[in-house]
Structures are given as C-alpha cells and as structure tokens.
Amino acid sequence: MFHLTRALRRTALPSFPSAPLSLRLASTTTTTTNTTTTASSTSTAPSPSRTPARPPRKTAPLVRISGGFKTYKPITPSIRHLRQPVHPHLWRGKPFRLLTLSKRKTGGRNSTGRIVSRHIGGGHKRRLRTVDFHRFEGGVRDVVRIEYDPGRSAHIALLRKRNDADPGATWSYIIAPAGLRAGDTVESFRTLDDAGVRRLTQSKEFVERFGGSLSAESSADDEAASKTTAGPSSLDLGLLRMHTVRPGNVLPLRLIPVGTIIHALSLKPKGPARLLRAAGSFGQLISHSSGPGGKYAQVRLQSGEVRYVLMGCSATVGTVSNEQHHLRSLGKAGRSRWLGRRPHVRGVAMNAKDHPHGGGRGKSKGNKHPRSIWGWLTKGKRTRKPKIGNAGHKHGNTLVVRERTRGKTTRKA
C-alpha cells in the first residue's frame, strides 16, 4: 500500500520542461515593474479604513430558522424536539447590576422546613430584577435595551430618564410591550389630573414637541366649555390621546380611549400593576363611566372575563412582549431542571398516605373521583366564588360583570 501511494504521487504531478534563463529573468523584471507601478498608483489613492467591515452574521449549519422559531438538526435526541423563539433584539450581556437583588433558593419550603410548594428545586443561579410596576414619575425616558428576565415569561426594558440630576433615580426596568426597541421613548402620565390635561395640551413644550396649536377662537370656546363641565374638554382629550396613546406609555383608564389594547393593569388608583403581566397578555377597555356611581371602567381580560376597574387606576398601552413564549418546546427534561422545576409524580404511583389516589394493587385509584393531593375535586368542579349576579351569592365577586367561559362553550369576541 505504501509503494502504491508513492507511485500515485509521482504520476499525479506531471513534469514540465524548465524555461530558459533569459525568459525567467525577463518575467522577473516585468513582475517587478508591475509591482512598482501598482504601489505608486495605490499610494496616491486614499487609504481604506483599518477596521475591516463586519461580515454578515451566518446561521450555524445545524440550525434552521423558519416562522420566527429556531429548530435544530436532530444529531442528538435532546435537540430533536427543541423549539425556541428567535429574538435577535435581546441584550446578550448581563443585567444592570444596580437594579438587581440576590435570590436565595428555598426548594419550595417555608421557615419550618416543610414543603409548601411542590415540584420546586435546583436550577441555575438567578438575580431578581426590580421592575417598576408603579411608574409614578413622569418625564420622557429612553429605552436603552430589551433584556431577558429569568423570573418572568415577558421581556423587560431598561429605561433611562433624560436630564435627571439624581443618578440613582435615572435607571429603571419595566415590562417591555411588543414592538418596543432600543432607541424608542416612553412616558408616564399616571399622575395627570383633569386640570393637568388642560395645562399640558396648552403648554409650549407640548406644542413644540408634537406640533400644531389651537386657534384663538377655538381656544376661547374650549375654555368657556371647560368652565361649565367638570372634566377636561373633548378637544383637550383628543389632543392628549393623539400623542400619548402609544405602546409603553402609562395613562389612567379615564384618559385611554375605548377599544384600546392595554396591559399591566392596576386594581387600585395608587397601587402597582397586578393584571395582564405575562408574556403575550393583553386586555381591552370596552366602556367608561359604568358600574355603581359611574366611577368604574369595564375591561375585558384575555380569559374573556369582563370586570369593573376604577377609572383612576392606570394601565400601559400595548401588548406584553414575547407573544410566542407558549409555543416553545424545551426538548428534554434536563431543561426543566435548569429552570428549577422538579418532576411531577402521579398520585396513583404514591402510597395511600401520600395521595387520595395512592395505594392498592396495580394501577388503580379505588373507584374514586379525581382529586388533588389535598382532597379537592378536580376535572370540572367549581372552586371559585361566583359573582353576585350568579344565583345571588352573598360572598361573590361584585366587580365581575361577566365570568370567563368554561368547558366547550366558545368565547365571544
């Protein structure tokens, strides 16, 4: 075999007769002349930038991107079913250190060491991001970047306030609405009252920033009408809504037009955002001045439930980011363990003292109705308090106008 390889090498490179010495010298002289001419021509031209152009980012040969998701060629079983959303706009570095807190794991146990939350333990080390759910401070804030938050399904946005003398109050985190990118601006109008609406729309800063101004006649008529009415005029509300109802801005419900998509809804006028905070969540404002005393607004939640919320409560315009979070697939059990989730054990596989379905011989739960580990009936049993309009229950939730749909009934738009 060794001799055969040597023979192939000899036959693969044919030999050519060498050129005469005079021809070789002539070619060398010509090459030198051409090189000198080229160097002289390039010396007169401006020199290019020393920093080379960054080549376009390429996708790994084992990665497939289609429909906004990243899948992989199944060279191993762990990535065969792995499916992840693609977010090229996310920040790839570490979070803003001043807005984070250390988090110690509990494993689902309370102060006495007993398990109170099952299926929790392990996982990667994390730091808590302090998200601003109040947003009382006004002023224009620039979006520095969009980040991933391991503590929630939605993305968060790092904001920086313009011209702030206090460096500690300059930075803040908020839940990022869909479509918000680095370089955009957001603003909070939560503390804006009726008199403030009038002052804001007639201020010089508002006119210079958004353009346009009111004529003298319309301004006089509007001022006369505002004295007779309790709230701001329709013209002032129209100007305010035209320039403030944008994704990421916070307004009271009374200043948001009917039909607007909202998220991060508070349940108290001075409380933090409580509802519509998960990835892809949104609600819709469907009416003003309703309910007892006409001081409530009706909001349709994503589950289909319609409930009363005080008009002094605030909400953020837009939909929560990371809408495709529920369509991802982890691909293997190990990724659940990285997220701090422990395995779920079936009740029929336990002993009789550990679960109502446990014990017995074989796979049997003893002709019992399905129950939870604490004995609550599952699979259809109503456990939530009904609203007062439903059978007149005295302990019902009076703020629910229409309950969410259950079972096979379709949700009405």
C-alpha contacts under 8 A as a table, 3 or more apart, distances in Angstrom:
res1	aa1	res2	aa2	distance
1	M	4	L	5.11
1	M	5	T	6.37
2	F	5	T	5.28
2	F	6	R	6.50
3	H	6	R	5.18
3	H	7	A	6.27
4	L	7	A	5.09
4	L	8	L	6.28
5	T	8	L	5.13
5	T	9	R	6.29
6	R	9	R	5.15
6	R	10	R	6.35
7	A	10	R	5.19
7	A	11	T	6.34
8	L	11	T	5.20
8	L	12	A	5.94
9	R	12	A	5.22
9	R	13	L	6.83
10	R	13	L	6.06
10	R	14	P	7.76
11	T	14	P	6.46
19	A	23	L	6.60
19	A	24	R	6.62
20	P	23	L	5.51
20	P	24	R	6.42
21	L	24	R	5.12
21	L	25	L	6.22
22	S	25	L	5.20
22	S	26	A	6.22
23	L	26	A	5.05
23	L	27	S	6.19
24	R	27	S	5.21
24	R	28	T	6.23
25	L	28	T	5.05
25	L	29	T	6.25
26	A	29	T	5.13
26	A	30	T	6.24
27	S	30	T	5.07
27	S	31	T	6.13
28	T	31	T	5.16
28	T	32	T	6.23
29	T	32	T	5.14
29	T	33	T	6.22
30	T	33	T	5.11
30	T	34	N	6.19
31	T	34	N	5.16
31	T	35	T	6.12
32	T	35	T	5.09
32	T	36	T	6.21
33	T	36	T	5.15
33	T	37	T	6.22
34	N	37	T	5.08
34	N	38	T	6.11
35	T	38	T	5.14
35	T	39	A	6.13
36	T	39	A	5.13
36	T	40	S	6.18
37	T	40	S	5.18
37	T	41	S	6.19
38	T	41	S	5.12
38	T	42	T	6.14
39	A	42	T	5.17
39	A	43	S	6.10
40	S	43	S	5.19
40	S	44	T	6.85
41	S	44	T	5.70
41	S	45	A	6.92
42	T	45	A	5.19
42	T	46	P	7.89
43	S	46	P	7.51
43	S	47	S	7.90
49	S	52	P	7.05
59	T	63	V	6.52
59	T	64	R	7.89
60	A	63	V	5.37
61	P	64	R	7.92
62	L	72	Y	5.62
62	L	73	K	5.10
63	V	70	K	6.75
63	V	71	T	5.90
63	V	72	Y	4.58
63	V	73	K	6.37
64	R	70	K	5.71
64	R	71	T	5.14
64	R	72	Y	5.82
64	R	73	K	7.50
65	I	68	G	6.68
65	I	69	F	5.66
65	I	70	K	4.59
65	I	71	T	6.36
65	I	86	V	7.95
66	S	69	F	5.61
66	S	70	K	6.73
68	G	85	P	6.00
68	G	86	V	5.64
69	F	83	R	6.49
69	F	84	Q	5.49
69	F	85	P	4.37
69	F	86	V	5.38
70	K	83	R	5.80
70	K	84	Q	5.18
70	K	85	P	6.03
70	K	86	V	6.11
71	T	79	I	8.00
71	T	81	H	7.84
71	T	82	L	6.21
71	T	83	R	5.13
71	T	84	Q	6.83
72	Y	79	I	6.22
72	Y	80	R	6.78
72	Y	82	L	7.04
72	Y	83	R	7.87
73	K	79	I	7.43
73	K	80	R	6.87
74	P	77	P	6.42
74	P	78	S	7.93
74	P	79	I	5.70
74	P	80	R	4.39
75	I	79	I	7.47
75	I	80	R	7.51
76	T	79	I	5.92
76	T	80	R	6.66
77	P	80	R	5.27
77	P	81	H	7.95
78	S	81	H	7.21
78	S	82	L	7.21
78	S	331	G	5.89
78	S	332	K	5.55
79	I	82	L	4.80
79	I	331	G	5.98
79	I	332	K	7.73
80	R	331	G	6.82
81	H	329	S	6.74
81	H	330	L	7.46
81	H	331	G	4.66
81	H	332	K	7.90
82	L	328	R	7.86
82	L	329	S	5.41
82	L	330	L	5.39
82	L	331	G	4.11
82	L	332	K	7.64
83	R	328	R	5.29
83	R	329	S	4.83
83	R	330	L	6.67
83	R	331	G	7.16
84	Q	328	R	5.19
84	Q	329	S	6.62
84	Q	330	L	7.74
85	P	324	Q	6.63
85	P	325	H	7.16
85	P	328	R	6.57
87	H	90	L	5.90
89	H	146	I	7.02
89	H	181	R	7.44
90	L	145	R	7.40
90	L	146	I	5.29
90	L	147	E	5.33
90	L	148	Y	6.73
91	W	145	R	6.41
91	W	146	I	5.91
91	W	147	E	5.12
91	W	148	Y	7.32
92	R	147	E	7.81
95	P	100	T	7.62
95	P	147	E	7.48
96	F	99	L	5.75
96	F	100	T	6.93
97	R	100	T	5.44
99	L	129	R	6.02
99	L	130	T	5.58
99	L	171	W	7.94
99	L	172	S	7.12
99	L	173	Y	7.61
100	T	127	R	6.03
100	T	128	L	5.28
100	T	129	R	4.60
100	T	130	T	5.86
101	L	127	R	5.57
101	L	128	L	4.96
101	L	129	R	6.61
101	L	130	T	7.39
102	S	126	R	7.37
102	S	127	R	4.94
102	S	128	L	6.19
103	K	126	R	6.42
103	K	127	R	5.55
103	K	128	L	6.22
105	K	121	G	7.62
105	K	122	G	7.93
106	T	109	R	5.56
106	T	110	N	7.44
106	T	121	G	7.52
107	G	115	I	7.77
107	G	120	I	5.35
107	G	121	G	4.36
107	G	122	G	7.17
108	G	115	I	5.51
108	G	116	V	5.87
108	G	117	S	4.62
108	G	118	R	6.21
108	G	119	H	7.63
108	G	120	I	5.41
108	G	121	G	6.88
109	R	112	T	7.60
109	R	113	G	5.30
109	R	114	R	5.09
109	R	115	I	4.26
109	R	116	V	5.58
109	R	117	S	6.82
110	N	113	G	5.39
110	N	114	R	5.78
110	N	115	I	6.63
110	N	116	V	6.51
111	S	114	R	7.64
115	I	118	R	6.53
117	S	120	I	6.74
119	H	341	R	5.75
119	H	342	R	4.47
119	H	343	P	6.09
119	H	344	H	6.29
120	I	340	G	5.94
120	I	341	R	5.07
120	I	342	R	5.43
121	G	340	G	5.17
121	G	341	R	6.12
121	G	342	R	6.07
122	G	337	R	6.70
122	G	338	W	7.22
122	G	339	L	7.85
122	G	340	G	4.86
122	G	341	R	7.29
122	G	342	R	7.76
123	G	337	R	5.67
123	G	338	W	4.25
123	G	339	L	4.99
123	G	340	G	3.86
123	G	341	R	7.28
124	H	338	W	5.60
124	H	339	L	6.56
124	H	340	G	7.05
126	R	150	P	7.24
128	L	151	G	6.89
129	R	149	D	7.31
129	R	151	G	7.74
129	R	173	Y	7.67
130	T	173	Y	6.75
131	V	172	S	7.06
131	V	173	Y	4.77
131	V	174	I	5.33
131	V	175	I	7.23
132	D	135	R	6.03
132	D	172	S	6.57
132	D	173	Y	5.78
132	D	174	I	5.51
133	F	174	I	6.99
133	F	264	A	7.76
133	F	272	P	5.02
133	F	273	A	5.27
134	H	270	K	7.73
134	H	271	G	6.73
134	H	272	P	4.71
134	H	273	A	6.63
135	R	138	G	7.64
135	R	188	S	6.45
135	R	190	R	7.36
135	R	250	V	7.68
136	F	188	S	7.02
136	F	189	F	8.00
136	F	190	R	6.11
136	F	191	T	6.52
137	E	188	S	6.71
138	G	187	E	6.30
138	G	188	S	4.87
138	G	189	F	6.15
138	G	190	R	7.71
138	G	191	T	7.85
139	G	161	K	7.20
139	G	162	R	7.65
139	G	187	E	5.87
139	G	188	S	6.77
140	V	161	K	6.36
140	V	162	R	6.43
140	V	185	T	6.56
140	V	186	V	6.06
140	V	187	E	4.99
140	V	188	S	7.82
141	R	159	L	5.90
141	R	160	R	5.33
141	R	161	K	4.40
141	R	162	R	6.04
141	R	185	T	5.57
141	R	186	V	5.47
141	R	187	E	6.12
142	D	159	L	5.52
142	D	160	R	5.31
142	D	161	K	6.42
142	D	162	R	7.29
142	D	182	A	7.97
142	D	183	G	6.34
142	D	184	D	6.02
142	D	185	T	4.57
142	D	186	V	6.61
143	V	146	I	7.80
143	V	157	A	6.59
143	V	158	L	5.94
143	V	159	L	4.72
143	V	160	R	6.63
143	V	181	R	7.00
143	V	182	A	5.08
143	V	183	G	5.39
143	V	184	D	5.38
143	V	185	T	5.81
143	V	186	V	7.40
144	V	157	A	7.44
144	V	158	L	5.54
144	V	159	L	5.72
144	V	160	R	6.78
144	V	182	A	5.17
144	V	183	G	6.27
145	R	157	A	5.91
145	R	158	L	5.55
145	R	159	L	7.70
145	R	181	R	6.88
145	R	182	A	4.69
145	R	183	G	7.78
146	I	155	H	6.85
146	I	156	I	5.86
146	I	157	A	4.51
146	I	158	L	6.38
146	I	176	A	7.21
146	I	181	R	6.66
146	I	182	A	6.63
147	E	155	H	5.90
147	E	156	I	5.36
147	E	157	A	6.06
147	E	158	L	7.44
148	Y	154	A	7.79
148	Y	155	H	5.19
148	Y	156	I	6.45
149	D	152	R	5.86
149	D	153	S	7.32
149	D	154	A	7.21
149	D	155	H	5.95
149	D	156	I	6.53
150	P	153	S	7.43
152	R	155	H	7.63
152	R	278	A	7.25
153	S	278	A	6.01
153	S	279	A	5.23
153	S	322	N	7.45
153	S	325	H	7.00
154	A	175	I	6.90
154	A	176	A	7.29
154	A	277	R	7.56
154	A	278	A	5.77
154	A	279	A	4.27
154	A	280	G	7.55
154	A	320	V	6.70
154	A	321	S	5.72
154	A	322	N	5.65
155	H	175	I	6.26
155	H	176	A	5.56
155	H	279	A	7.66
155	H	321	S	6.07
155	H	322	N	6.52
156	I	173	Y	6.39
156	I	174	I	5.56
156	I	175	I	4.49
156	I	176	A	4.67
157	A	173	Y	5.59
157	A	174	I	5.41
157	A	175	I	6.15
157	A	176	A	5.06
158	L	171	W	7.04
158	L	172	S	5.91
158	L	173	Y	4.81
158	L	174	I	6.84
159	L	170	T	7.92
159	L	171	W	5.60
159	L	172	S	5.25
159	L	173	Y	6.10
159	L	174	I	7.58
160	R	170	T	5.34
160	R	171	W	4.71
160	R	172	S	6.68
161	K	164	D	6.18
161	K	169	A	7.96
161	K	170	T	4.99
161	K	171	W	6.63
162	R	170	T	7.69
164	D	167	P	6.78
164	D	169	A	7.62
164	D	170	T	6.17
166	D	169	A	5.68
166	D	170	T	6.63
167	P	170	T	5.13
167	P	171	W	7.74
168	G	171	W	6.98
169	A	172	S	7.54
175	I	277	R	7.53
175	I	320	V	7.26
175	I	321	S	7.98
176	A	180	L	6.52
176	A	248	G	7.23
176	A	320	V	6.42
176	A	321	S	5.84
177	P	180	L	5.86
177	P	247	P	6.42
177	P	248	G	6.00
177	P	318	G	5.93
177	P	319	T	5.37
177	P	320	V	4.41
177	P	321	S	4.79
178	A	247	P	7.77
178	A	318	G	6.90
178	A	319	T	5.54
178	A	320	V	5.47
178	A	321	S	4.03
178	A	322	N	7.05
178	A	323	E	7.79
179	G	247	P	7.91
179	G	321	S	7.33
180	L	184	D	6.81
180	L	247	P	7.33
180	L	248	G	7.50
181	R	184	D	5.96
186	V	247	P	7.80
186	V	248	G	5.53
186	V	249	N	5.38
187	E	248	G	7.33
187	E	249	N	5.05
187	E	250	V	6.73
188	S	249	N	5.55
188	S	250	V	4.68
188	S	251	L	6.62
189	F	192	L	5.39
189	F	249	N	7.45
189	F	250	V	5.68
189	F	251	L	5.02
189	F	252	P	7.41
190	R	250	V	5.97
190	R	251	L	4.93
190	R	252	P	5.61
190	R	314	S	6.33
192	L	196	G	5.53
192	L	197	V	6.57
192	L	252	P	7.97
193	D	196	G	5.05
193	D	197	V	6.38
194	D	197	V	5.26
194	D	198	R	6.93
194	D	231	G	5.74
194	D	232	P	5.52
195	A	198	R	5.42
195	A	199	R	6.48
195	A	232	P	7.16
196	G	199	R	5.03
196	G	200	L	5.89
197	V	200	L	5.16
197	V	201	T	6.22
197	V	232	P	6.80
197	V	236	D	6.86
197	V	237	L	7.50
197	V	240	L	7.37
198	R	201	T	5.49
198	R	202	Q	6.32
198	R	232	P	6.61
198	R	236	D	6.29
199	R	202	Q	5.37
199	R	203	S	5.92
200	L	203	S	5.19
200	L	206	F	6.49
201	T	206	F	6.11
201	T	207	V	7.44
201	T	236	D	6.31
201	T	239	L	6.79
201	T	240	L	6.59
202	Q	206	F	7.06
202	Q	207	V	7.26
202	Q	213	S	7.91
203	S	206	F	5.39
203	S	207	V	6.55
204	K	207	V	5.18
204	K	208	E	6.10
205	E	208	E	5.15
205	E	209	R	5.96
206	F	209	R	5.18
206	F	210	F	6.01
206	F	211	G	7.57
207	V	210	F	5.53
207	V	211	G	4.90
207	V	212	G	5.90
207	V	213	S	6.10
208	E	211	G	5.38
208	E	212	G	7.91
210	F	243	H	7.07
214	L	218	S	6.45
214	L	219	S	5.92
215	S	218	S	5.42
215	S	219	S	5.93
216	A	219	S	5.09
216	A	220	A	6.13
217	E	220	A	5.18
217	E	221	D	6.21
218	S	221	D	5.11
218	S	222	D	5.89
219	S	222	D	5.04
219	S	223	E	6.06
220	A	223	E	5.09
220	A	224	A	6.28
221	D	224	A	5.17
221	D	225	A	6.20
222	D	225	A	5.06
222	D	226	S	6.08
222	D	233	S	6.75
222	D	235	L	7.38
223	E	226	S	5.08
223	E	227	K	6.48
224	A	227	K	5.39
224	A	228	T	6.85
225	A	228	T	5.36
225	A	229	T	6.40
225	A	233	S	6.97
226	S	229	T	5.19
226	S	230	A	7.22
226	S	231	G	7.12
226	S	232	P	6.10
226	S	233	S	5.57
227	K	230	A	7.42
229	T	232	P	7.45
229	T	233	S	7.66
232	P	236	D	6.42
232	P	237	L	6.74
233	S	236	D	5.34
233	S	237	L	6.33
234	S	237	L	5.00
234	S	238	G	5.98
235	L	238	G	5.03
235	L	239	L	6.26
236	D	239	L	5.21
236	D	240	L	6.12
237	L	240	L	5.05
237	L	241	R	5.97
237	L	255	L	7.16
238	G	241	R	5.25
238	G	242	M	5.99
239	L	242	M	5.19
239	L	243	H	6.67
240	L	243	H	5.67
240	L	244	T	5.91
241	R	244	T	5.19
241	R	245	V	5.30
241	R	255	L	7.27
241	R	256	I	7.02
241	R	257	P	7.36
242	M	245	V	6.40
243	H	246	R	7.43
244	T	249	N	6.81
245	V	249	N	6.72
245	V	256	I	7.17
245	V	317	V	6.55
246	R	249	N	5.81
246	R	317	V	6.06
246	R	318	G	7.36
247	P	316	T	7.28
247	P	317	V	4.79
247	P	318	G	4.70
247	P	319	T	7.81
248	G	316	T	5.90
248	G	317	V	5.66
248	G	318	G	6.65
249	N	316	T	5.61
249	N	317	V	5.81
250	V	314	S	6.64
250	V	315	A	5.67
250	V	316	T	4.44
250	V	317	V	6.56
251	L	255	L	6.38
251	L	256	I	6.63
251	L	314	S	5.50
251	L	315	A	5.93
251	L	316	T	6.59
251	L	317	V	7.94
252	P	255	L	5.56
252	P	256	I	6.72
252	P	311	M	6.75
252	P	312	G	5.69
252	P	313	C	5.56
252	P	314	S	4.11
252	P	315	A	6.37
253	L	256	I	5.18
253	L	297	A	7.19
253	L	310	L	7.89
253	L	311	M	5.03
253	L	312	G	6.33
253	L	313	C	6.05
253	L	314	S	5.60
253	L	315	A	6.64
254	R	257	P	7.82
254	R	288	H	6.96
254	R	297	A	7.80
254	R	311	M	5.20
254	R	312	G	6.77
256	I	260	T	6.98
257	P	260	T	6.04
257	P	285	L	7.69
258	V	285	L	5.39
258	V	286	I	5.36
258	V	287	S	5.88
258	V	288	H	7.34
259	G	284	Q	5.92
259	G	285	L	5.23
259	G	286	I	5.49
260	T	284	Q	5.73
260	T	285	L	5.75
260	T	317	V	7.36
261	I	282	F	6.43
261	I	283	G	5.69
261	I	284	Q	4.71
261	I	285	L	6.84
261	I	317	V	6.22
261	I	318	G	5.44
261	I	319	T	6.79
262	I	265	L	7.48
262	I	282	F	5.66
262	I	283	G	5.21
262	I	284	Q	5.92
262	I	285	L	7.36
262	I	315	A	6.20
262	I	316	T	5.50
262	I	317	V	4.51
262	I	318	G	5.00
262	I	319	T	6.29
263	H	275	L	7.32
263	H	276	L	5.00
263	H	277	R	6.52
263	H	281	S	6.85
263	H	282	F	5.02
263	H	283	G	6.01
263	H	315	A	5.98
263	H	316	T	5.27
263	H	317	V	6.34
263	H	318	G	6.32
263	H	319	T	6.00
263	H	320	V	6.59
264	A	273	A	5.00
264	A	274	R	6.50
264	A	275	L	5.68
264	A	276	L	5.11
264	A	277	R	5.30
264	A	315	A	5.49
264	A	316	T	5.69
265	L	273	A	4.97
265	L	274	R	5.90
265	L	275	L	5.08
265	L	276	L	6.27
265	L	313	C	7.52
265	L	314	S	6.11
265	L	315	A	4.47
265	L	316	T	6.99
266	S	269	P	7.21
266	S	271	G	6.14
266	S	272	P	5.58
266	S	273	A	4.03
266	S	274	R	5.23
266	S	275	L	6.61
266	S	313	C	5.67
266	S	314	S	5.71
266	S	315	A	6.46
267	L	271	G	6.76
267	L	272	P	7.80
267	L	273	A	7.22
267	L	274	R	6.70
267	L	275	L	7.96
267	L	309	V	6.40
267	L	310	L	7.26
267	L	313	C	6.19
268	K	271	G	4.80
268	K	272	P	7.58
268	K	310	L	7.21
268	K	312	G	7.67
268	K	313	C	5.58
269	P	310	L	7.22
269	P	311	M	7.99
269	P	312	G	4.96
269	P	313	C	4.15
269	P	314	S	6.87
270	K	313	C	7.17
271	G	313	C	7.95
273	A	277	R	7.90
273	A	314	S	7.88
273	A	315	A	7.50
274	R	277	R	7.27
276	L	281	S	5.30
276	L	282	F	5.75
276	L	283	G	6.97
276	L	301	L	7.74
276	L	320	V	7.84
277	R	281	S	6.37
277	R	320	V	6.77
278	A	281	S	5.53
278	A	320	V	6.86
279	A	320	V	5.46
279	A	321	S	5.70
279	A	322	N	5.34
279	A	323	E	5.63
279	A	325	H	6.61
280	G	319	T	6.26
280	G	320	V	4.83
280	G	321	S	5.69
280	G	322	N	5.94
280	G	323	E	3.95
280	G	324	Q	7.30
280	G	325	H	7.69
281	S	302	Q	6.68
281	S	319	T	6.18
281	S	320	V	5.47
281	S	323	E	7.75
282	F	301	L	6.98
282	F	302	Q	6.02
282	F	318	G	7.34
282	F	319	T	5.13
282	F	320	V	6.59
283	G	299	V	6.63
283	G	300	R	5.57
283	G	301	L	4.65
283	G	302	Q	5.65
284	Q	299	V	5.61
284	Q	300	R	5.21
284	Q	301	L	6.77
285	L	297	A	7.43
285	L	298	Q	6.18
285	L	299	V	4.61
285	L	300	R	6.46
286	I	297	A	7.68
286	I	298	Q	5.65
286	I	299	V	5.81
286	I	300	R	6.88
287	S	290	S	7.08
287	S	297	A	5.64
287	S	298	Q	5.20
287	S	299	V	7.44
288	H	296	Y	6.72
288	H	297	A	4.57
288	H	298	Q	6.64
288	H	311	M	7.57
289	S	294	G	4.34
289	S	295	K	5.33
289	S	296	Y	5.48
289	S	297	A	5.81
289	S	311	M	7.65
290	S	293	G	7.40
290	S	294	G	4.43
290	S	295	K	6.31
290	S	296	Y	5.18
290	S	297	A	5.85
290	S	298	Q	7.16
291	G	294	G	5.27
291	G	295	K	6.67
291	G	296	Y	5.45
291	G	297	A	7.48
291	G	308	Y	6.91
292	P	295	K	6.81
292	P	296	Y	7.30
293	G	296	Y	7.82
295	K	310	L	6.09
295	K	311	M	6.06
296	Y	308	Y	5.71
296	Y	309	V	5.32
296	Y	310	L	4.38
296	Y	311	M	5.20
297	A	308	Y	5.61
297	A	309	V	5.27
297	A	310	L	6.02
297	A	311	M	5.52
298	Q	306	V	6.51
298	Q	307	R	5.65
298	Q	308	Y	4.83
298	Q	309	V	6.27
299	V	306	V	5.60
299	V	307	R	5.71
299	V	308	Y	6.58
299	V	309	V	7.02
300	R	304	G	6.15
300	R	305	E	5.75
300	R	306	V	4.37
300	R	307	R	6.70
301	L	304	G	5.48
301	L	305	E	5.38
301	L	306	V	6.23
301	L	307	R	7.95
302	Q	305	E	7.27
303	S	404	R	5.85
303	S	405	T	7.65
304	G	403	E	7.28
304	G	404	R	4.86
304	G	405	T	6.61
304	G	411	R	6.58
304	G	412	K	7.66
305	E	400	V	7.40
305	E	401	V	7.64
305	E	402	R	5.56
305	E	403	E	4.78
305	E	404	R	4.25
305	E	405	T	7.62
306	V	400	V	6.16
306	V	401	V	5.34
306	V	402	R	5.00
306	V	403	E	6.64
306	V	404	R	7.68
307	R	399	L	5.48
307	R	400	V	4.21
307	R	401	V	4.96
307	R	402	R	6.79
308	Y	399	L	5.02
308	Y	400	V	6.31
308	Y	401	V	6.83
309	V	313	C	7.07
309	V	399	L	7.55
310	L	313	C	5.58
311	M	314	S	7.84
320	V	323	E	7.14
322	N	325	H	5.65
323	E	326	H	7.53
324	Q	327	L	5.40
324	Q	328	R	7.10
325	H	328	R	5.81
330	L	333	A	7.64
330	L	335	R	6.13
330	L	336	S	7.31
331	G	335	R	7.59
332	K	335	R	5.99
332	K	336	S	7.52
333	A	336	S	5.37
333	A	337	R	6.69
334	G	337	R	5.03
334	G	338	W	6.34
335	R	338	W	4.94
335	R	339	L	6.47
336	S	339	L	5.11
336	S	340	G	6.60
336	S	341	R	5.40
336	S	342	R	7.41
337	R	340	G	5.06
337	R	341	R	5.06
337	R	342	R	6.10
338	W	341	R	7.41
345	V	349	A	7.13
345	V	350	M	7.83
346	R	349	A	5.47
346	R	350	M	7.06
347	G	350	M	5.38
347	G	355	H	5.62
347	G	356	P	7.22
347	G	357	H	5.18
347	G	358	G	5.64
347	G	373	I	7.48
348	V	351	N	7.86
348	V	355	H	7.74
348	V	357	H	4.93
348	V	358	G	4.65
348	V	359	G	7.07
348	V	363	K	6.52
348	V	364	S	6.62
348	V	365	K	6.05
349	A	358	G	6.24
349	A	359	G	7.79
349	A	363	K	7.79
350	M	354	D	6.09
350	M	355	H	6.38
350	M	357	H	7.58
350	M	358	G	4.73
350	M	359	G	6.57
351	N	354	D	5.41
351	N	355	H	6.72
351	N	358	G	4.63
351	N	359	G	4.69
352	A	355	H	5.77
352	A	356	P	6.47
352	A	357	H	6.97
352	A	358	G	4.16
352	A	359	G	4.21
352	A	360	G	7.69
353	K	356	P	7.62
353	K	358	G	7.22
353	K	359	G	7.91
354	D	358	G	6.73
354	D	373	I	7.54
355	H	358	G	5.11
355	H	372	S	7.80
355	H	373	I	5.14
355	H	374	W	7.75
356	P	365	K	7.71
356	P	371	R	6.82
356	P	372	S	7.50
356	P	373	I	6.40
356	P	375	G	6.69
357	H	364	S	7.62
357	H	365	K	4.53
357	H	366	G	7.31
357	H	368	K	7.65
357	H	370	P	7.75
357	H	371	R	7.62
358	G	365	K	6.36
359	G	365	K	7.44
360	G	363	K	7.77
360	G	364	S	6.48
360	G	365	K	7.25
360	G	366	G	7.40
361	R	364	S	6.93
364	S	367	N	7.76
365	K	368	K	6.28
369	H	377	L	7.11
370	P	377	L	6.12
370	P	378	T	5.74
370	P	379	K	7.09
371	R	374	W	7.65
371	R	375	G	5.33
371	R	376	W	5.25
371	R	377	L	4.48
371	R	378	T	5.26
372	S	375	G	5.14
372	S	376	W	5.23
372	S	377	L	6.50
372	S	378	T	6.54
373	I	376	W	7.54
377	L	380	G	7.98
377	L	381	K	5.93
378	T	381	K	5.64
385	K	395	H	7.04
385	K	396	G	5.44
385	K	397	N	6.94
386	P	390	N	6.19
386	P	393	H	6.62
386	P	395	H	7.80
386	P	396	G	4.92
386	P	397	N	6.56
387	K	390	N	5.51
387	K	392	G	7.54
387	K	393	H	6.72
387	K	395	H	7.82
387	K	396	G	4.12
387	K	397	N	4.47
387	K	398	T	5.70
387	K	399	L	7.82
387	K	400	V	6.24
387	K	401	V	7.98
387	K	403	E	7.87
388	I	391	A	6.98
388	I	392	G	4.74
388	I	393	H	5.05
388	I	394	K	6.31
388	I	395	H	7.31
388	I	396	G	4.75
388	I	397	N	6.19
388	I	398	T	5.55
389	G	392	G	5.28
389	G	393	H	7.48
389	G	398	T	7.86
390	N	393	H	6.73
392	G	396	G	7.81
393	H	396	G	5.30
397	N	400	V	5.94
398	T	401	V	7.66
400	V	403	E	6.53
405	T	409	T	6.40
405	T	410	T	7.12
405	T	411	R	6.10
406	R	409	T	6.29
